[in-house]
Amino acid sequence: RRMDPRGRRHRTSALTIADAEFFDSVRRSRRVLVVLFGGLGDIVHSIPAVRAIRAAFADGCVDVVVSTAFADLVAAAVSADHVWPHEQHKTGWSADNLRQFWRLWRAGYDLCINLWGNNHSSVVALATGARVRLVRRPYETWKRGWRWCHTHAGIYPHLQEPMHRQWTKLLEQLGFKVEHGLSFRLDADRWLPEAVPREQRRRYIHFSP
């Protein structure tokens, strides 16, 4: 048992700490799901990591589950085979969530990679039933979901570098080939909202911390 920051005791699960040989152990996976939650800045910073995962399993199926608000952005930025829009509810799970869990389980994923690691994303990862479920150890380690819903955990320091570099460095540490940096092009017609008139597009720059 370990003590969390609030002074409460909790058990640790039998998680395997993933190392440099992790990718070699899963490279034959045919169906991969990336669990990706957070705000707009988090989603943008995650794109290099998701692209690295897509490239690593170029001959397989790579899907992404992401908050509904950012599903179009991820679809435009990452060559995923399928993007699952997911509605998050602070008060629990909706009937639509439960139906989606059933569909995720039936999809038959071999590998699930949870980049976020909070309780909500951890339950989504568990719902896939994937044989291997990798999570990045979250900053708030006292939350229990990440410990109990995954088979493997990757460890990389928080807060010391930009988020995009934290995720790509973690993948590199686990044996993935990555390209560092945060630079990519998007097809504006695929994701800009209709609220931005077409004649006004290409005149805006979005800055995100």
Sequence and secondary structure as in RCSB ss.txt:
>XXXX:A:sequence
RRMDPRGRRHRTSALTIADAEFFDSVRRSRRVLVVLFGGLGDIVHSIPAVRAIRAAFADGCVDVVVSTAFADLVA
AAVSADHVWPHEQHKTGWSADNLRQFWRLWRAGYDLCINLWGNNHSSVVALATGARVRLVRRPYETWKRGWRWCH
THAGIYPHLQEPMHRQWTKLLEQLGFKVEHGLSFRLDADRWLPEAVPREQRRRYIHFSP
>XXXX:A:secstr
 EE TTS EE     EE  TTHHHHHTT SEEEEEE S HHHHHHHHHHHHHHHHHTTTSEEEEEEEGGGHHHHH
HHS  SEEEEE   TT   HHHHHHHHHHHHTT SEEEESS SHHHHHHHHHHT SEEEEE  S TT SHHHHS 
SEEE   SSSS HHHHHHHHHHHTT     S      HHHHS TTS GGGTTS      
